[in-house]
């Protein structure tokens, strides 16, 4: 009887020991890894209170994350409040590149903001001033290419405009003025290519046919036209009278 009792007791102890070992091994799998314990694949691991480092010494990549299914490769999330920190950082301590992205589709990636006012969100910043080869930007400083061209044209039109008005009203060497016409003796109407209502016009009679003392006066007509009047100097026997003369006209804007 004692032999049977001892054999039964030995088997119980053996089973108990095996169960204890099994629980010890399975504990990290069931609870999840935490400080000082292994990271378990396919499970939500515990929270680590300090940085987890994976250091490699290899001519290839130090680690690799890949998904053979239809899903993505990795997700990184954080709660970094400091503007100088991000959820991902790639720092090359040598002279090579810090990152490379490759794709086969038509869109390489997206940068999305959750701010309600999207105009206040910059997709990225850089202190590099070199040319980004191959970059095709749709906007510069928030403006489309057509808007940039329009602004440049408007700036050019807003500059000083000048021309020479012939005695017959025809324009020569015109910049910013498009047409000219003789309305009557000594009276000319000149049209500009933009609003000149806030510009300062000035006319000067000159040329070989300029009678000494002849004067020219100007007046704005609407927003894009200037009327020039030319008068002779007159003398003690005659009063000033309208005369056709060559005139240099400028409008400083």
PEPEBEL-V983237 format. One record per residue. N is the residue number from 1. RES is the residue in one small letter. PHI is phi in degrees with one decimal (* if undefined). Layout:
n=[N N]
res=[RES RES]
phi=[PHI PHI]
This chain:
n=[1 2 3 4 5 6 7 8 9 10 11 12 13 14 15 16 17 18 19 20 21 22 23 24 25 26 27 28 29 30 31 32 33 34 35 36 37 38 39 40 41 42 43 44 45 46 47 48 49 50 51 52 53 54 55 56 57 58 59 60 61 62 63 64 65 66 67 68 69 70 71 72 73 74 75 76 77 78 79 80 81 82 83 84 85 86 87 88 89 90 91 92 93 94 95 96 97 98 99 100 101 102 103 104 105 106 107 108 109 110 111 112 113 114 115 116 117 118 119 120 121 122 123 124 125 126 127 128 129 130 131 132 133 134 135 136 137 138 139 140 141 142 143 144 145 146 147 148 149 150 151 152 153 154 155 156 157 158 159 160 161 162 163 164 165 166 167 168 169 170 171 172 173 174 175 176 177 178 179 180 181 182 183 184 185 186 187 188 189 190 191 192 193 194 195 196 197 198 199 200 201 202 203 204 205 206 207 208 209 210 211 212 213 214 215 216 217 218 219 220 221 222 223 224 225 226 227 228 229 230 231 232 233 234 235 236 237 238 239 240 241 242 243 244 245 246 247 248 249 250 251 252 253]
res=[x x x x x x x x x x x x x x x x x x x x x x x x x x x x x x x x x x x x x x x x x x x x x x x x x x x x x x x x x x x x x x x x x x x x x x x x x x x x x x x x x x x x x x x x x x x x x x x x x x x x x x x x x x x x x x x x x x x x x x x x x x x x x x x x x x x x x x x x x x x x x x x x x x x x x x x x x x x x x x x x x x x x x x x x x x x x x x x x x x x x x x x x x x x x x x x x x x x x x x x x x x x x x x x x x x x x x x x x x x x x x x x x x x x x x x x x x x x x x x x x x x x x x x x x x x x x x]
phi=[* -64.0 -66.2 -63.6 -62.6 -64.8 -65.4 -63.6 -63.9 -62.8 -66.1 -60.9 -64.2 -64.6 -62.5 -63.5 -65.3 -63.6 -65.3 -62.8 -62.7 -62.1 -63.8 -63.6 -74.0 -79.3 -55.7 -61.3 -69.1 -82.0 -87.0 99.3 -72.1 -140.7 -51.2 81.6 -120.0 -72.9 -86.1 -105.0 -70.3 76.8 -133.0 -81.3 -81.7 -72.0 -93.9 -93.9 -93.3 -142.6 -64.9 -97.8 -106.7 -121.3 -109.2 -125.1 -130.0 -148.4 -81.2 -102.5 -74.7 -75.0 -139.6 -142.9 -119.9 -142.6 -123.5 -81.6 -88.9 -89.3 -87.2 -78.8 -92.7 -162.7 -125.9 -124.0 -126.9 -155.5 -129.8 -69.0 -92.0 -73.0 -63.9 -85.3 -118.1 -129.9 -71.9 -131.9 -136.8 -121.5 -124.8 -93.7 -81.2 -106.9 -103.5 -85.5 -74.8 -92.4 -157.0 -141.7 -123.2 -128.5 -151.7 -112.9 -82.1 -89.6 -124.2 -74.7 169.7 -133.5 -123.5 -117.1 -107.0 -100.7 -65.6 -70.0 -95.7 -64.1 -68.9 -93.6 -105.5 -92.5 -63.4 -168.8 -129.2 -152.4 -101.8 -79.6 -116.7 -75.1 -78.8 -85.5 -60.7 83.0 -75.2 -113.8 -89.6 -80.1 -133.2 -128.7 54.5 80.2 -112.5 -73.0 -58.4 -64.4 -69.3 -64.7 -63.7 -61.0 -66.1 -66.2 -64.4 -63.6 -65.7 -65.8 -70.2 -79.1 -76.8 -65.9 -109.4 -151.8 -167.6 -113.9 -97.4 -74.2 -61.4 -92.9 95.7 -72.3 -95.9 -138.8 52.6 -85.6 -130.7 90.5 -111.7 -106.1 -141.4 -141.7 -148.6 -89.3 -81.9 -166.9 -56.9 69.1 -129.8 -129.5 -120.2 -118.2 -110.2 -96.3 -90.5 -159.3 -63.6 -122.4 -64.2 -105.0 -89.1 -106.9 -87.3 -150.0 -127.9 -133.9 -77.6 -157.5 111.4 -68.6 -96.3 -75.9 -70.6 -52.6 89.6 -64.4 -125.1 -129.5 -120.4 -129.8 -149.6 -76.4 -122.4 65.7 -105.9 -126.5 -128.3 -130.4 -103.4 -114.1 -119.0 -118.1 -129.5 -73.5 -72.9 75.0 -148.5 -67.6 -100.9 -130.5 -89.6 -56.2 -138.8 -61.3 -139.3 -83.8 -140.8 -75.7 -132.7 -95.6 -119.3 -131.4 -135.5 -91.8 -111.1]
